[in-house]
């Protein structure tokens, strides 16, 4: 590998194209750490947003008007405000009123770091859209199917989990795919609160090496790769779950 690194160093000297993240071990490690931080952040937010969507869609059919209005308020708040504003609100407004802890150096620090706030904010943001996506799938399930489950003695929760949700999931998968892809791209906003994800690390590198075009090209390719893998996986999943009449 040393020969490859040296070739890129000579390539920079000959062409001026400075790919420090290839031949410089410090920059390379920073970018690799940022890449895996982006993957980790995306995976956690994807899972949590889907869980929020499933629970929210079930709560929309609750008998309690208070619960239904609470879910509606949540959806309207997170759908009608910019995700960056939400991120700042959680990190600066909510974070500032929470208690602090003392670290091993004797310094005060917040109980939730920037990564935790990014997970919370982005999951709630995508979850608001997922609630509506799952609701559309639930409404596509015929009432006769739900009535048949109730006739067999299923409770409302059992009907939702074992009958309605598996069918609704198939119906809403295409829309869910789109929202999850958007969520992966939205994780770049975590840069604004200093989460050391890929964009943040790339900014550190181009600030040191003044190679903005090279780093921005790498970021574009990296996100095309990440989103491409997610789209491929979701399409395979969609085909595997296809059921006549339900997607």
Backbone torsions as a table, in degrees:
resi	resn	phi	psi	omega
1	UNK	NA	-26.7	-179.5
2	UNK	-60.6	-34.9	178.4
3	UNK	-64.7	-37.7	178.0
4	UNK	-66.3	-44.5	179.6
5	UNK	-61.4	-41.7	-179.2
6	UNK	-66.5	-35.9	178.9
7	UNK	-62.4	-42.6	178.8
8	UNK	-67.9	-31.6	176.2
9	UNK	-67.1	-42.8	177.2
10	UNK	-67.9	-37.3	178.0
11	UNK	-59.0	-40.5	176.7
12	UNK	-64.0	-42.6	-179.5
13	UNK	-65.7	-32.7	-177.3
14	UNK	-84.8	-34.1	-172.4
15	UNK	-113.9	-20.4	-175.9
16	UNK	85.3	0.4	177.5
17	UNK	-84.8	109.1	-168.7
18	UNK	-99.8	94.3	178.8
19	UNK	-98.9	69.0	-176.0
20	UNK	-62.5	-28.8	-177.8
21	UNK	-70.2	-5.7	175.4
22	UNK	-96.5	-51.1	-173.0
23	UNK	-95.8	-13.0	179.3
24	UNK	-102.6	119.2	-174.1
25	UNK	-64.0	-35.7	-179.5
26	UNK	-65.1	-48.3	178.4
27	UNK	-66.4	-37.2	179.6
28	UNK	-62.6	-44.8	178.9
29	UNK	-65.6	-38.3	178.1
30	UNK	-61.9	-44.1	-176.8
31	UNK	-71.4	-37.1	176.9
32	UNK	-63.5	-43.7	177.1
33	UNK	-61.0	-41.4	178.6
34	UNK	-64.7	-39.4	178.9
35	UNK	-61.8	-48.0	-178.7
36	UNK	-71.2	-28.5	173.4
37	UNK	-64.9	-40.9	177.1
38	UNK	-62.7	-43.5	179.0
39	UNK	-62.5	-45.9	-179.0
40	UNK	-63.6	-45.4	177.9
41	UNK	-61.3	-42.9	-179.4
42	UNK	-63.9	-45.1	-177.9
43	UNK	-62.7	-44.6	-179.7
44	UNK	-63.3	-45.6	-178.7
45	UNK	-66.4	-36.8	178.1
46	UNK	-60.9	-48.5	-178.0
47	UNK	-64.9	-48.4	-177.7
48	UNK	-64.3	-39.0	-179.1
49	UNK	-66.7	-35.6	177.1
50	UNK	-68.0	-41.8	177.4
51	UNK	-61.3	-44.2	177.7
52	UNK	-60.7	-42.2	179.5
53	UNK	-62.2	-42.7	-179.5
54	UNK	-66.0	-46.8	-179.5
55	UNK	-66.2	-42.1	-179.4
56	UNK	-64.2	-39.7	178.8
57	UNK	-65.2	-37.6	176.9
58	UNK	-67.1	-41.6	-178.2
59	UNK	-67.0	-25.7	178.5
60	UNK	-65.3	-20.7	177.8
61	UNK	-101.3	14.8	-178.3
62	UNK	-66.9	154.0	178.5
63	UNK	-71.9	-27.3	-178.7
64	UNK	-76.6	123.0	177.5
65	UNK	-65.6	-31.4	179.5
66	UNK	-63.5	-41.7	178.9
67	UNK	-65.7	-44.9	-179.5
68	UNK	-61.9	-42.1	179.5
69	UNK	-68.3	-34.5	177.3
70	UNK	-63.4	-42.6	177.9
71	UNK	-65.5	-41.7	178.5
72	UNK	-62.7	-41.8	178.4
73	UNK	-62.9	-41.7	177.8
74	UNK	-60.6	-45.6	-178.7
75	UNK	-62.8	-47.1	-177.5
76	UNK	-64.9	-38.0	-179.8
77	UNK	-64.1	-48.7	-173.9
78	UNK	-81.6	-23.2	177.4
79	UNK	-81.9	-26.1	-171.3
80	UNK	-105.5	10.8	174.9
81	UNK	-127.4	148.3	-177.9
82	UNK	-64.7	141.0	-179.1
83	UNK	-62.8	-30.3	177.8
84	UNK	-68.1	-39.0	176.8
85	UNK	-64.2	-41.2	177.4
86	UNK	-61.1	-42.7	-179.6
87	UNK	-62.0	-45.2	177.3
88	UNK	-64.6	-38.2	-179.7
89	UNK	-61.3	-47.7	179.8
90	UNK	-65.4	-45.7	-172.4
91	UNK	-72.5	-46.1	-174.4
92	UNK	-92.0	-41.5	-176.3
93	UNK	-81.4	-58.5	-179.0
94	UNK	-69.3	-42.5	-177.8
95	UNK	-61.9	-31.3	-176.8
96	UNK	-73.1	-20.9	-177.8
97	UNK	-99.3	-3.4	178.1
98	UNK	-81.7	153.1	178.4
99	UNK	-65.9	159.7	179.6
100	UNK	-111.3	166.7	176.5
101	UNK	-124.3	164.3	178.4
102	UNK	-101.8	125.2	-179.3
103	UNK	-82.7	-176.8	-175.9
104	UNK	-69.3	-12.5	176.6
105	UNK	-94.0	1.5	-179.6
106	UNK	82.3	13.6	-179.2
107	UNK	-100.7	148.4	177.8
108	UNK	-78.4	135.7	176.8
109	UNK	-143.6	152.5	-178.5
110	UNK	-65.9	153.0	-179.2
111	UNK	-71.6	-23.1	176.7
112	UNK	-118.6	128.7	179.8
113	UNK	-87.6	-178.1	-175.9
114	UNK	-64.3	-34.8	178.8
115	UNK	-63.1	-44.2	179.9
116	UNK	-62.0	-41.9	179.4
117	UNK	-67.4	-35.1	176.6
118	UNK	-63.6	-42.9	178.0
119	UNK	-61.6	-47.0	-178.5
120	UNK	-62.0	-50.8	-175.6
121	UNK	-64.3	-49.8	-176.6
122	UNK	-68.6	-34.1	178.5
123	UNK	-67.2	-43.6	177.7
124	UNK	-65.0	-38.4	180.0
125	UNK	-62.5	-53.2	-179.6
126	UNK	-69.4	-32.5	179.9
127	UNK	-62.5	-33.3	178.9
128	UNK	-62.0	-39.9	177.4
129	UNK	-72.0	-36.6	-179.7
130	UNK	-65.5	-32.7	176.8
131	UNK	-58.5	-47.2	-180.0
132	UNK	-67.8	-34.9	178.1
133	UNK	-64.9	-46.4	178.8
134	UNK	-69.0	-32.8	177.0
135	UNK	-61.4	-41.2	178.7
136	UNK	-62.9	-36.9	177.5
137	UNK	-69.2	-39.6	178.8
138	UNK	-62.9	-42.0	-179.3
139	UNK	-69.3	-18.8	178.6
140	UNK	-79.8	-15.0	178.3
141	UNK	-76.8	126.5	-177.0
142	UNK	-58.9	143.8	177.8
143	UNK	-60.9	-32.2	-179.5
144	UNK	-62.7	-32.3	177.7
145	UNK	-66.4	-43.0	178.8
146	UNK	-66.4	-40.5	-179.7
147	UNK	-65.1	-36.1	178.3
148	UNK	-64.9	-39.9	178.3
149	UNK	-64.5	-42.3	179.2
150	UNK	-65.5	-34.6	178.9
151	UNK	-67.0	-26.1	178.2
152	UNK	-84.7	1.6	175.9
153	UNK	96.1	9.7	178.3
154	UNK	-71.8	139.8	171.8
155	UNK	-75.7	172.3	179.1
156	UNK	-60.9	-41.9	-179.9
157	UNK	-67.4	-41.9	178.5
158	UNK	-64.9	-38.3	177.3
159	UNK	-62.4	-41.5	-179.7
160	UNK	-66.3	-46.9	-174.0
161	UNK	-72.7	-41.1	-170.4
162	UNK	-100.8	-20.3	-176.4
163	UNK	-116.4	-58.0	-172.2
164	UNK	-72.4	-50.3	-174.3
165	UNK	-60.8	-45.1	178.0
166	UNK	-59.3	-37.1	178.1
167	UNK	-74.7	-42.7	-179.8
168	UNK	-64.0	-35.4	-178.4
169	UNK	-60.2	-39.6	179.8
170	UNK	-66.7	-37.2	-178.5
171	UNK	-68.4	-40.5	-171.7
172	UNK	-95.0	2.6	-178.0
173	UNK	-56.9	-44.4	179.6
174	UNK	-58.7	-45.4	178.7
175	UNK	-67.6	-37.0	178.3
176	UNK	-63.8	-40.0	177.4
177	UNK	-56.2	-46.5	-178.9
178	UNK	-61.1	-43.1	-177.7
179	UNK	-68.3	-37.7	179.4
180	UNK	-68.9	-35.9	175.1
181	UNK	-63.3	-43.5	177.5
182	UNK	-62.3	-35.3	179.7
183	UNK	-64.2	-43.0	178.9
184	UNK	-59.5	-40.9	179.4
185	UNK	-71.1	-32.0	-179.1
186	UNK	-71.2	-18.5	179.6
187	UNK	-61.2	-17.1	177.4
188	UNK	-62.9	-21.0	178.9
189	UNK	-65.5	-21.3	178.5
190	UNK	-60.3	-19.8	174.8
191	UNK	-55.7	-32.5	-174.3
192	UNK	-67.4	-22.4	177.9
193	UNK	-115.0	26.4	171.8
194	UNK	66.2	30.6	169.7
195	UNK	-73.2	127.2	-173.8
196	UNK	-76.6	56.5	177.3
197	UNK	-86.3	-169.2	-168.6
198	UNK	-64.7	-43.5	179.6
199	UNK	-64.6	-40.7	179.7
200	UNK	-62.8	-45.5	179.5
201	UNK	-67.0	-38.3	177.6
202	UNK	-62.6	-38.2	177.0
203	UNK	-63.6	-38.5	176.8
204	UNK	-62.4	-40.7	-177.7
205	UNK	-69.3	-46.2	-177.4
206	UNK	-73.1	-20.7	174.0
207	UNK	-70.2	-34.5	-179.8
208	UNK	-81.6	-39.5	-171.2
209	UNK	-106.6	-5.0	-179.5
210	UNK	51.6	51.6	177.9
211	UNK	-124.5	54.4	-176.0
212	UNK	-58.3	-48.7	-178.8
213	UNK	-58.2	-40.7	-179.1
214	UNK	-65.6	-43.2	-178.3
215	UNK	-69.8	-38.2	179.1
216	UNK	-67.6	-34.7	175.6
217	UNK	-65.2	-42.9	177.6
218	UNK	-61.5	-44.7	-179.9
219	UNK	-59.3	-42.6	179.3
220	UNK	-60.7	-46.9	-179.7
221	UNK	-64.7	-41.4	-178.3
222	UNK	-63.6	-41.8	-179.5
223	UNK	-74.1	-31.7	172.6
224	UNK	-60.9	-40.9	178.7
225	UNK	-65.5	-49.0	-178.1
226	UNK	-60.6	-49.4	-178.7
227	UNK	-66.7	-36.8	178.4
228	UNK	-61.4	-41.9	177.4
229	UNK	-63.0	-43.1	179.4
230	UNK	-63.8	-44.7	-179.6
231	UNK	-63.0	-43.0	178.4
232	UNK	-60.0	-46.2	-179.7
233	UNK	-63.2	-44.9	-177.7
234	UNK	-66.5	-36.7	178.2
235	UNK	-67.6	-39.0	175.8
236	UNK	-62.8	-42.1	179.0
237	UNK	-63.9	-41.1	-179.8
238	UNK	-62.6	-43.0	178.7
239	UNK	-66.6	-37.6	-179.0
240	UNK	-66.8	-30.2	-176.6
241	UNK	-96.3	4.4	-176.7
242	UNK	-61.1	134.6	179.6
243	UNK	-137.3	126.5	-178.3
244	UNK	-51.7	123.8	179.4
245	UNK	93.0	-12.7	-178.7
246	UNK	-133.5	42.6	177.8
247	UNK	88.0	NA	NA
